[in-house]
C-alpha cells in the first residue's frame, strides 16, 4: 500500500475496460473511502476526474489528524449495464518533521535487516512504520544535530549526515529487537549478560567527524601571578 502523510493528498486512480479489454467510460461511478475503523469518511463520489477514455481519478485531501493506519476504498462503475468494482487502499502515517522527511520507514526497516513486526512486538507493519516515522527518525535527527552542535535545513543537509541519521534510526529499531528477545551473550567461559547494543556507534561518529562544529574555547583566569603559582607549587 502507498503511505500518505496526515494532511497530504492521496490520488486514487483506476482504469475501466469492457469485456473485450477496450477502455470505456462508465455510465456512472460510486466511490467510497473508509477509515481504519471501517467508518465511511468520503462518498459516494459520483463525479471523479477523467484523464482520458476509461481512466479516472479522485484526489482526497486527508485531514491533519486523520486516523493512522490502513484506509480502504471501494469504487463501483456501471459498464454495459453491469456493476464493476475495484477495491484498494492506502496507509496514513504521521509526517516526519525535519530534514529527515525524505527518509521512509521502509528505508529504516531495510537498513535494519527487514525484521518482522512481530519480532519487535508490533501488531503489524503499519504500527512498526508509525513508530519509526513518529519517534525513531525524529529522535535520530535530534541526536545527530546535538552531536554536531549544529542544525540543518532541507536545502543544506549533507547526504552523509542523512545516511548516518537513517542508520541511527535502524540501530534504534535493532535495540527494540534486543529488548524484546532478551538476547544473552557469553562473556569468557562462564558469564552471560544481557546484550546492550550501542546506538550511536563510534563508526557513525567517525562518518560525521567532518561536520562537527568546534566548541568555543574557554580560558580560566586565576588570581595568582606566575611567581605565586611557582611558590605555592614549590616549583623550580
VOGU-3710 file (C-alpha; in Angstrom, 3 decimals, decimal comma):
1> xxxxxxxxxx> 0,000/0,000/0,000  1,003/3,585/-0,575  1,954/5,586/2,529  0,357/9,021/2,836  1,250/11,607/5,484  -1,540/13,055/7,577  -2,675/16,246/5,877  -1,414/15,239/2,433  -3,495/14,415/-0,622  -3,870/10,895/-1,967
11> xxxxxxxxxx> -4,832/10,233/-5,580  -6,970/7,167/-6,258  -6,727/6,222/-9,901  -8,332/3,373/-11,823  -8,863/2,127/-15,358  -12,127/0,805/-16,756  -12,419/-1,652/-19,637  -15,235/-3,558/-21,252  -15,466/-7,327/-21,767  -13,154/-7,091/-24,790
21> xxxxxxxxxx> -10,465/-5,225/-22,876  -11,197/-1,903/-24,551  -11,024/1,259/-22,477  -14,520/2,630/-21,936  -16,222/5,402/-19,980  -18,578/4,008/-17,352  -22,186/5,178/-17,312  -21,880/6,003/-13,600  -19,445/5,967/-10,661  -19,702/5,403/-6,926
31> xxxxxxxxxx> -16,529/5,711/-4,833  -16,469/5,277/-1,057  -13,472/5,742/1,253  -13,331/4,154/4,719  -11,020/4,847/7,667  -9,214/2,053/9,605  -12,289/1,588/11,822  -14,475/0,915/8,805  -16,292/4,237/9,067  -17,337/5,832/5,782
41> xxxxxxxxxx> -15,432/9,134/5,515  -15,921/10,079/1,862  -18,631/9,115/-0,561  -20,330/8,200/-2,513  -18,266/10,203/-5,023  -20,100/10,213/-8,343  -18,033/12,693/-10,356  -14,350/11,629/-10,440  -11,931/13,414/-12,754  -11,471/11,954/-16,223
51> xxxxxxxxxx> -7,924/11,819/-17,590  -8,829/10,123/-20,847  -11,206/7,442/-22,076  -11,526/4,792/-19,385  -9,042/6,382/-16,968  -10,342/8,286/-13,941  -9,036/9,507/-10,613  -10,228/11,098/-7,400  -7,951/13,178/-5,162  -8,704/13,119/-1,468
61> xxxxxxxxxx> -7,147/15,633/0,930  -6,564/13,823/4,209  -7,036/15,670/7,485  -4,030/16,664/9,594  -5,458/14,495/12,384  -6,700/11,653/10,183  -6,590/8,254/11,946  -3,334/6,421/11,320  -3,448/3,042/9,655  -4,902/1,240/6,669
71> xxxxxxxxxx> -7,684/3,041/4,814  -9,623/1,360/2,051  -11,750/2,406/-0,885  -14,399/0,700/-2,973  -15,044/2,088/-6,452  -18,013/0,767/-8,401  -18,753/1,726/-12,004  -21,529/0,672/-14,345  -20,257/-0,700/-17,652  -22,562/-2,234/-20,228
81> xxxxxxxxxx> -25,377/-2,305/-17,711  -23,300/-4,272/-15,173  -21,586/-3,135/-11,984  -17,785/-3,469/-11,949  -15,968/-2,943/-8,647  -12,370/-2,091/-7,820  -11,111/-2,107/-4,216  -7,828/-0,889/-2,779  -6,303/1,118/-0,002  -3,540/3,308/1,394
91> xxxxxxxxxx> -1,800/3,810/4,726  -1,989/7,123/6,547  1,148/7,740/8,601  2,330/10,578/10,813  4,565/13,053/8,971  8,214/13,371/9,898  9,102/16,931/10,822  12,591/17,999/9,848  15,158/17,302/7,171  14,783/13,512/7,528
101> xxxxxxxxxx> 11,333/13,645/5,990  12,765/12,268/2,729  13,598/9,049/4,570  10,862/6,480/4,936  10,038/3,729/7,358  10,837/1,267/4,567  14,386/2,689/4,352  14,918/2,179/8,083  13,439/-1,322/8,032  15,684/-2,313/5,117
111> xxxxxxxxxx> 18,752/-0,889/6,881  17,806/-2,891/9,993  17,664/-6,141/8,006  13,920/-6,278/7,320  12,738/-7,540/10,718  9,187/-8,803/11,036  6,878/-6,577/13,106  6,116/-9,485/15,453  9,840/-9,845/16,235  9,791/-6,354/17,697
121> xxxxxxxxxx> 6,466/-6,569/19,470  4,446/-4,568/16,935  0,936/-5,632/15,979  1,625/-5,210/12,267  3,742/-3,402/9,674  1,618/-0,267/9,970  2,282/0,022/13,701  6,008/-0,507/13,172  6,140/2,115/10,420  4,239/4,604/12,573
131> xxxxxxxxxx> 6,761/4,143/15,408  9,650/4,734/13,029  8,224/7,892/11,487  6,868/9,439/14,674  9,695/8,547/17,053  12,848/6,885/15,713  13,638/9,166/12,765  12,945/12,466/14,595  14,925/11,206/17,610  17,826/10,226/15,347
141> xxxxxxxxxx> 17,819/13,672/13,729  17,864/15,345/17,133  20,750/13,143/18,341  22,832/13,863/15,233  22,279/17,617/15,455  23,218/17,640/19,136  26,401/15,713/18,389  27,331/18,059/15,538  26,429/21,202/17,538  24,512/22,489/14,535
151> xxxxxxxxxx> 21,165/22,277/12,794  20,354/21,764/9,145  17,521/22,528/6,758  16,199/20,564/3,792  18,360/22,610/1,448  21,757/22,304/3,153  21,873/18,930/4,937  24,705/16,759/3,504  23,801/13,319/2,146  26,246/11,640/4,524
161> xxxxxxxxxx> 24,541/13,233/7,527  21,195/11,975/6,247  22,629/8,487/5,794  24,056/8,380/9,323  20,699/9,506/10,681  18,993/6,687/8,804  21,492/4,173/10,194  20,973/5,535/13,691  17,217/5,004/13,413  17,848/1,466/12,134
171> xxxxxxxxxx> 20,052/0,718/15,143  17,260/2,019/17,349  14,952/-0,492/15,708  17,525/-3,186/16,374  17,654/-2,277/20,054  13,910/-2,831/20,256  14,511/-6,355/18,962  17,162/-6,960/21,633  14,852/-5,774/24,393  12,028/-7,920/23,019
181> xxxxxxxxxx> 14,036/-11,124/22,636  16,299/-10,621/25,656  19,377/-11,849/23,826  22,170/-13,211/26,022  25,807/-13,162/25,058  28,686/-15,187/26,515  31,493/-13,333/28,249  34,533/-15,526/28,748  33,774/-19,144/29,534  31,076/-18,867/32,146
191> xxxxxxxxxx> 29,436/-15,471/32,425  26,452/-14,328/30,391  24,909/-10,884/30,338  22,132/-9,074/28,539  23,298/-7,712/25,222  23,031/-3,919/25,169  23,931/-2,550/21,719  25,452/0,899/21,414  23,160/3,050/19,308  25,365/5,998/18,367
201> xxxxxxxxxx> 28,409/3,901/17,497  31,979/5,190/17,128  31,782/4,202/13,446  28,819/6,514/12,868  30,521/9,336/14,740  33,608/8,812/12,586  31,477/9,348/9,476  30,308/12,662/10,926  33,712/13,996/12,007  33,962/16,441/9,095
211> xxxxxxxxxx> 30,653/18,052/10,035  31,202/18,653/13,764  31,371/22,325/14,658  34,225/23,173/17,006  33,358/24,137/20,529  34,227/27,581/21,812  37,486/27,565/23,759  37,306/28,683/27,369  40,224/30,185/29,298  40,167/30,149/33,077
221> xxxxxxxxxx> 41,759/33,165/34,746  43,488/32,685/38,080  44,048/35,497/40,601  47,618/34,229/41,129  50,657/35,576/39,313  53,185/33,185/37,802  55,629/33,663/40,705  52,859/32,970/43,247  51,920/29,750/41,457  55,579/28,652/41,420
231> xxxxxx> 55,954/29,297/45,133  52,690/27,616/46,095  53,529/24,505/43,978  57,166/24,626/45,109  58,371/24,620/41,510  61,923/25,309/40,435
//
